[in-house]
Each structure stands twice: as structure tokens, then as C-alpha cells.
Amino acid sequence: MEQFWIFGYGSLMWRPGFDFVRSESARVHGYHRSLCVYSHVHRGTPERPGLVLGLDRGGSCHGIAFQVMPESWEKTIAYLRAREQVTSVYLERRKNIKLTESDRTVDAVTYVVDRAHSQYAGILSDEALEHHVRLGQGVSGHCTDYVMNTLAHLREMSIHDPALERLGHRLGYQAAKSSS
């Protein structure tokens, strides 16, 4: 029986929005988590862009793999395309991911940043990251909430992301908040 997996590295970790039969910590190689996407809808506007995470080239990224039942696959992919592809800044890709607990490699759908898209922010200074995160607010809420929720979930999973930790510190995020 074919298995269907989704790899989440940002808000999908803490708000997947689709039904799944199990989840497991996982890692994708060749990409890293980065606040490299100007958000014009979910966490900002074109006039006041926030920032959201993308999988960008290089390194590796810990996240969560979600197994979806075959009968739910088309509905799940339709939901994810509506959520992740609203401005086409992400490319839907199938990648091999390594499941941490079961030590297996599976094929998973994930969304990587399109570096040729106008919303690709690239590598920003800590000051620019803070500016856009404090500024951004869109249909899904404030950008600071997005960053803080992601950071809290990474900490709960014992995943250290130095860039998000630095940004969290700049935003006044305390370690005690990760347990709430």
C-alpha cells in the first residue's frame, strides 16, 4: 500500500489543518528553514510585508512528517495548495525525508521557496528580520505570533534554530513561554 506523507517545517507543525493518521519528527536534507518569504497575505500585506518561513537551498531541516490516509490525499493536497500557494511563492516538491523515530526514509510533499519569485526575501539582517516581523499582520494574524508559535514548537521538539532563537530574543521572547 502506498503511503502519503506531508513534511511541515513552520506553521504546519503546530497548525496542520488537515487530517492525518500519525506524525513523526523528520528531517529533510538539502534545505534549511529560513524566514525568507515576504508575506503579502497570511502575515502581512504588499504595503507592510511580514515574513514567513520557507525551505531554502542548503543544509537540512528538522520538522514534522504527517501521514495521510490515501482516501484523504486529494482533499489534503487541495487544502495545502490553497493555503501555501496563494501567491505562488512556494514550489510543491516531493522530497525524501528521514523519519526520526522509526529511522525510515519516505517520500513526502513539502513546499520550498521559489527563489525567482518577487516575494523571495533572501538572507536578511537581524534588524531587517525584526522590522518585518514586528510590522507584519495579515489574514492569519500578526507575524510575531507566527514566529513565537513556531519557536515554541521547535523548542518543545528540542530543535535549536539559531536564527529564530536570535529573533525571538530580539522580540523579547522568553524561554518560559515555550511551555505555554
Summary of the structure (lengths in Angstrom):
residues: 180
radius of gyration: 15.6
end to end distance: 38.9
largest distance: 49.0
contacts: 579
relative contact order: 0.22
helix: 32%
strand: 37%
